[in-house]
């Protein structure tokens, strides 16, 4: 996914450079080209393609919060401590 994004960013940058260095081109036109062909489409694409990962991380955080939400002490002895001895 990132390889395609990097390649498209390179193409958009080269288009903007060609616009800026062209005899009929302007720096403003190069900035508009860079924004409309590079930054905006790449930002939208990366946001859409990153949705499954964000959803997966959110579900993992929610399930971890549910597991810890009981508010009770752990059932067994704390790690590294000996179990409590009962005296008769």
Secondary structure, DSSP 8 states (H G I E B T S, - for coil): -HHHHHHHHHHHHHHHHHHHHSSS--HHHHHHHHIIIIIHHHHHHHHHHTHHHHHHHHHHHHHHHHHHTT----SS--TTS-------
